[in-house]
């Protein structure tokens, strides 16, 4: 990036960019730490959902559909 392009960026733009970089760093670090813990316990990360287990709040369940039951 040229000097002129760098100077025309606002402080807010720079702040948002650095915050995004920080979030990505924290996400990776958390993933590493969780994987270390899973490796120590002999488990898989991310946890695998059992096939017979449905998510807790599925919108396609009959009680969530609009209209009569």
Order of alpha helices (4+ residues) and beta strands (2+ residues): alpha-alpha
